[in-house]
Amino acid sequence: MSYSTADSLLPVTLDDVRGAQKMLSGVARVTALEGSRHLSQMVGAPVHLKCENLQRTGSFKLRGAYVRIAGLLPEERAAGVVAASAGNHAQGVALASALLGVRSTVFMPKGAPLPKVSATRDYGAEVRLHGQVVDETLAAAQEYAAETGAVFIHPFDHPDIIAGQGTVGLEILEQCPEARTIVVGIGGGGLAAGIAVSVKALRPDLKIIGVQAEGAAAYPPSLAAGRPVSVGNPATMADGIKVGRPGDVPFGIVGELVDEVRTVSEDELSAALLLCLERAKLVVEPAGASPVAALLSRPASFEGPVVAVLSGGNVDPVLMQRVLRHGMAAQGRYLAVRLRLTDRPGALATLLGVLSVVDANVLDVSHVRTDPRLGLTEAEVELHLETKGPAHCAEVSQALREAGYTVMG
């Protein structure tokens, strides 16, 4: 695939991205590119992590938001800006507006995580909570724009937004000129489109692979249909890429320049987030971990050196706890078992002694004595255990059976 900005009919060019890079100098950080020995061993080639989770506001979104707002006319700036977001775009717009001296209003869903709401306010935006889902919040923001004259700042469907996000691609080429593959998560498509514009203009041989969550994968059917189509009720823990329809502007660019779009499961997202935390010591939100999930899913299918873009790190602590436990369960590091034992003094202590011998860590115990299913002298115990992996799970189950317990599940 080849691409030249000189004869391109696409709405964003390499010159646009280079202009955005100059505009962002001193505003957005040039984020680190960190090598991953563990992923490199899995893939069989060098793997690097582009750490946009360490960007100001915790994601790449500041880049596009700043370029978009900086390009407004004086009368547009005077009217203020409005945006709708559950988190990353909200914070990017809030900080960009504050840096440029523009009044900002951000609509967020009523269920948005409190840390994201607080951060958006702290960056200087007026936050209005409206609706239960982002679509309702988006409609409210657009209605506000129509009523007040404030400029609506779309999270991905505008050339200036895409040009700003494309600066990530320029940094990757500067930091890893030998790269052969870039893997990037896709929601509406702004980041992937921007990276594709900048990278394909300079390195048409470099492969770009987009990644979507299985439960919110609008790009594969859209690309097949040749136009953006909606997927009903997108569902995924990766709220940063939980978008039901591709943006019109990025869709054309992604269709032209992105080589492949893959999907990953919730289990793979959980495992990827856990790997980033344990192996790379990086806090990454599920959407940001989607490229790593793709690497874990099919490691042998990537030509290296590979750069995986960690697009954000704004994960709610409550969600982080749930996702980490889910990731550990997906890796076989949790074991839930039910069994019956004789209801007599010391029976539970004996059971726990068996588990201690095989080094299983007990997280939770549910001890039921009164249930119509149980005999007069029976009790049922449900145990949640932390283990060291699938082999250890099998060892624990075998030890319980050898001790005379009937493992029910």
C-alpha positions in Angstrom: 0.0 0.0 0.0 1.4 3.4 -0.9 0.2 6.9 -0.1 1.3 10.4 -0.9 -0.1 13.5 0.6 0.5 15.3 -2.7 -2.3 13.6 -4.6 -4.4 12.4 -1.6 -8.1 13.2 -1.5 -8.2 12.3 2.2 -9.3 15.1 4.5 -6.0 15.0 6.6 -2.5 15.2 5.2 1.0 14.7 6.5 1.4 18.5 6.4 -1.6 18.8 8.7 -0.1 16.4 11.2 3.3 18.2 11.0 1.5 21.5 11.7 -0.2 19.9 14.6 3.1 18.7 16.0 4.5 22.3 15.9 1.3 23.5 17.6 1.6 20.9 20.4 5.3 21.6 21.2 5.4 22.4 24.9 1.8 21.4 25.4 1.7 17.6 24.9 4.5 15.4 26.1 6.6 13.3 23.8 5.7 10.1 25.6 8.2 7.3 26.2 8.6 4.2 24.1 9.4 1.3 26.4 10.6 -2.1 25.4 8.8 -5.2 26.7 11.0 -8.3 27.1 8.1 -10.5 27.9 6.0 -9.5 24.9 9.1 -9.7 22.7 9.7 -13.3 23.7 6.1 -14.1 22.9 6.1 -12.4 19.5 9.6 -13.5 18.6 10.6 -10.0 17.7 11.1 -6.7 19.5 8.0 -5.2 21.0 7.8 -1.6 22.2 5.0 0.2 24.2 4.1 3.7 23.2 3.1 5.1 26.6 0.3 7.6 25.9 -1.1 6.5 29.3 1.6 8.8 30.7 0.4 11.8 28.5 -1.0 14.8 30.3 -4.6 14.1 31.3 -3.7 10.4 31.1 -4.4 9.8 27.4 -3.7 10.9 23.8 -6.9 12.9 23.7 -5.3 16.2 24.7 -3.4 16.3 21.3 -6.5 16.4 19.1 -8.6 18.6 21.5 -5.9 21.2 21.7 -5.4 21.4 17.9 -9.1 21.6 17.3 -9.7 24.4 19.9 -6.5 26.3 18.9 -7.9 26.4 15.3 -11.1 28.2 16.3 -11.8 31.7 15.1 -11.8 34.5 17.8 -15.6 34.7 17.8 -15.8 31.0 18.2 -13.5 31.0 21.1 -15.5 33.7 22.7 -18.6 31.5 22.5 -16.9 28.7 24.4 -16.7 25.0 23.6 -18.8 22.0 24.7 -18.0 18.3 24.6 -19.6 15.0 25.7 -17.5 12.2 27.1 -17.3 9.6 29.8 -13.7 10.4 30.6 -10.6 10.9 28.4 -12.0 13.3 25.9 -13.6 15.3 28.7 -10.3 15.8 30.4 -8.5 16.6 27.1 -11.0 19.3 26.2 -11.0 20.7 29.7 -7.2 21.1 29.9 -6.9 22.3 26.3 -9.5 24.9 26.9 -7.9 26.1 30.1 -4.5 26.4 28.3 -6.0 28.4 25.5 -8.2 30.6 27.7 -11.5 29.3 26.4 -14.6 28.5 28.5 -15.5 24.8 28.4 -18.6 22.9 29.3 -18.5 19.1 29.4 -21.5 16.8 29.6 -20.8 13.4 31.2 -23.1 10.5 32.0 -24.6 10.4 35.4 -22.7 7.1 36.1 -19.3 8.4 35.1 -16.6 7.4 37.5 -16.1 10.1 40.2 -12.3 10.4 39.7 -12.9 11.3 36.0 -15.6 13.8 36.9 -13.4 15.4 39.5 -10.4 15.5 37.2 -12.4 17.2 34.5 -13.6 19.9 36.9 -10.1 20.3 38.2 -8.8 21.1 34.7 -11.3 23.9 34.6 -14.4 22.7 32.8 -18.0 23.1 33.9 -19.3 19.6 34.2 -22.9 18.7 33.6 -24.1 15.2 34.4 -26.8 14.1 32.0 -28.1 10.8 30.8 -27.2 7.2 31.6 -25.3 6.4 28.4 -22.9 8.4 26.2 -25.5 8.7 23.4 -27.8 10.6 25.7 -25.0 12.8 26.9 -23.9 13.5 23.3 -27.4 14.6 22.4 -27.5 17.0 25.4 -24.2 18.5 24.5 -25.3 19.1 20.9 -28.5 20.7 22.1 -26.5 22.9 24.4 -24.3 23.9 21.4 -27.4 24.8 19.3 -28.9 26.9 22.1 -25.8 28.8 23.2 -23.6 29.0 20.1 -20.8 27.1 21.9 -18.6 25.1 19.5 -19.1 21.3 19.8 -15.8 19.5 20.0 -16.3 16.0 18.7 -14.1 13.3 20.2 -12.9 11.9 16.8 -15.0 13.0 13.8 -13.1 16.1 12.7 -9.9 16.6 10.6 -8.2 18.8 13.3 -8.8 16.1 15.9 -7.3 13.5 13.6 -4.3 15.7 12.8 -3.6 16.1 16.5 -3.8 12.4 17.2 -1.5 11.7 14.2 1.4 13.3 16.1 1.6 10.0 18.0 2.6 8.4 14.6 5.3 10.9 14.0 6.8 10.3 17.4 6.8 6.5 16.9 8.8 6.9 13.6 11.3 9.2 15.4 11.6 6.8 18.4 11.6 3.5 16.5 12.4 4.1 12.8 12.9 0.3 12.3 9.3 -0.5 13.3 7.5 -2.8 10.9 4.1 -2.9 12.7 2.0 -0.5 14.8 -0.9 -1.9 16.8 -3.5 0.6 18.0 -7.0 0.4 19.6 -9.9 1.7 17.6 -13.1 3.3 18.9 -14.5 6.0 16.6 -11.2 5.8 14.7 -9.5 9.2 15.3 -6.2 7.9 16.7 -5.8 5.1 14.2 -6.7 7.4 11.3 -4.2 10.0 12.5 -1.4 7.5 13.0 -2.2 6.0 9.6 -1.9 9.4 7.8 1.4 10.3 9.3 3.0 6.8 9.1 1.9 5.7 5.7 3.1 9.0 4.1 6.6 8.3 5.3 6.7 4.6 5.6 4.1 3.0 3.3 5.6 -0.4 4.0 4.8 -0.2 7.7 1.8 -2.3 8.7 -0.9 -0.7 10.9 -3.3 -3.1 12.7 -6.4 -1.7 14.5 -7.9 -3.5 17.5 -11.6 -3.4 18.7 -13.4 -5.1 21.6 -15.6 -7.9 20.3 -18.6 -6.4 22.0 -18.1 -3.0 20.3 -16.7 -3.9 17.0 -18.3 -1.5 14.5 -15.4 -1.3 12.0 -15.4 -4.9 10.6 -19.0 -4.7 9.4 -18.6 -1.1 8.3 -15.5 -1.9 6.2 -17.3 -4.9 4.7 -20.3 -2.6 3.9 -18.1 0.2 2.6 -19.8 2.7 4.8 -20.1 3.4 8.6 -22.8 1.2 10.1 -23.9 1.0 13.7 -23.8 -1.9 16.1 -26.6 -2.0 18.6 -25.8 -1.8 22.4 -22.0 -2.0 22.3 -20.8 -3.8 25.4 -17.3 -3.9 26.7 -15.3 -3.0 29.8 -13.0 -0.9 27.5 -15.1 2.3 27.6 -12.4 4.2 25.7 -13.2 2.2 22.5 -16.9 1.6 23.3 -18.2 3.3 20.2 -21.2 2.0 18.3 -20.5 3.7 14.9 -17.3 4.8 13.2 -16.8 8.5 12.6 -17.5 9.6 9.0 -14.1 11.4 8.7 -11.8 8.7 10.2 -13.7 5.9 8.5 -12.5 6.9 5.1 -8.9 7.1 6.3 -9.0 3.8 8.2 -10.5 2.1 5.2 -7.8 3.5 2.9 -4.7 3.2 5.1 -5.2 0.7 8.0 -4.1 -2.7 6.9 -6.3 -4.8 9.2 -8.8 -4.5 12.0 -8.9 -7.3 14.6 -11.1 -8.0 17.7 -10.2 -9.1 21.2 -12.3 -10.7 23.9 -13.0 -9.4 27.4 -10.8 -12.1 28.9 -7.9 -11.0 26.6 -8.4 -7.4 27.6 -8.3 -8.3 31.3 -5.1 -10.4 30.8 -3.5 -7.6 28.9 -4.2 -5.0 31.6 -2.8 -7.4 34.2 0.3 -8.0 32.1 0.9 -4.2 31.7 0.7 -3.8 35.4 2.7 -6.8 36.5 5.4 -6.9 33.7 5.7 -3.3 32.5 4.7 -1.6 35.8 2.3 0.6 33.8 -1.3 1.4 34.8 -3.3 1.1 31.6 -7.1 1.3 31.1 -8.8 -1.6 29.2 -9.0 0.4 25.9 -5.3 1.3 26.2 -4.4 -2.4 26.7 -6.3 -3.5 23.6 -3.2 -3.7 21.4 -1.4 -5.8 24.0 -4.5 -8.1 24.1 -4.1 -8.5 20.3 -0.5 -9.5 20.8 -1.5 -12.0 23.4 -4.2 -13.4 21.2 -2.0 -14.2 18.1 1.6 -13.4 19.0 3.1 -15.2 16.0 1.1 -13.1 13.5 2.9 -9.9 13.9 6.0 -8.8 12.0 8.5 -7.1 14.3 9.7 -4.7 15.5 6.2 -4.0 16.8 4.9 -0.8 18.5 1.8 -1.2 20.6 0.1 2.1 21.5 -1.1 2.3 25.1 -3.6 5.0 24.4 -4.7 5.8 28.0 -4.4 5.0 31.7 -7.5 6.6 33.2 -9.0 3.6 34.8 -11.5 3.8 37.7 -10.0 2.1 40.8 -13.1 0.1 41.3 -13.1 -1.1 37.7 -9.3 -1.8 38.0 -10.0 -4.1 41.0 -12.7 -6.0 39.1 -10.6 -6.2 35.9 -7.5 -7.4 37.7 -9.5 -10.2 39.3 -11.1 -11.1 36.0 -7.7 -11.1 34.4 -6.3 -13.4 37.0 -9.3 -15.7 36.7 -8.7 -15.8 32.9 -5.1 -16.9 33.5 -6.2 -19.7 35.9 -5.0 -17.8 39.0 -8.4 -18.0 40.8 -10.2 -21.2 41.7 -13.8 -21.4 43.0 -14.8 -24.8 44.5 -17.9 -26.1 46.3 -17.8 -29.2 48.5 -19.6 -30.9 51.3 -18.2 -32.0 54.6 -19.4 -33.4 57.9 -20.7 -30.6 60.1 -18.6 -31.2 63.2 -16.1 -29.1 65.2 -12.8 -28.7 63.4 -14.0 -29.8 60.0 -13.4 -26.5 58.4 -10.0 -26.2 60.0 -9.1 -29.6 58.6 -10.1 -28.5 55.1 -8.1 -25.3 55.3 -5.1 -27.3 56.5 -5.3 -29.3 53.2 -5.3 -26.1 51.2 -2.4 -24.8 53.2 -0.2 -27.8 52.4 -0.7 -27.1 48.7 0.0 -23.4 49.1 -3.5 -22.2 48.0 -4.4 -18.7 49.3 -8.0 -18.5 50.6 -9.7 -15.3 49.6 -13.2 -16.0 50.7 -15.1 -18.8 52.5 -18.9 -19.3 52.5 -20.0 -21.9 55.1 -23.6 -23.0 54.8 -25.2 -25.3 57.4 -28.9 -24.7 56.9 -30.1 -25.7 53.4 -32.9 -28.1 52.5 -30.5 -29.9 50.2 -28.1 -30.8 53.0 -28.3 -33.8 55.3 -28.6 -33.4 59.0 -24.9 -33.7 59.6 -23.7 -32.0 56.4 -22.4 -28.5 55.6 -21.5 -27.0 52.3 -18.5 -24.8 51.8 -17.7 -22.5 48.9 -14.1 -21.4 48.6 -12.5 -18.7 46.4 -8.8 -19.4 46.1 -5.8 -17.5 44.6 -3.5 -20.0 42.8 -0.4 -19.8 40.7 -1.9 -20.9 37.4 -3.8 -23.7 35.7 -1.4 -26.4 36.8 -1.7 -25.3 40.4 -5.5 -25.3 40.1 -5.4 -28.9 39.1 -3.0 -29.7 42.0 -5.4 -28.1 44.5 -8.4 -30.0 43.2 -6.5 -33.3 43.2 -5.4 -32.7 46.8 -9.0 -32.1 47.9 -10.1 -35.3 46.2 -7.3 -37.3 47.8 -8.3 -35.9 51.2 -11.8 -37.4 50.7 -13.7 -34.3 49.6 -16.1 -34.4 46.7 -15.4 -31.3 44.6 -18.7 -30.1 43.2 -17.5 -27.2 41.0 
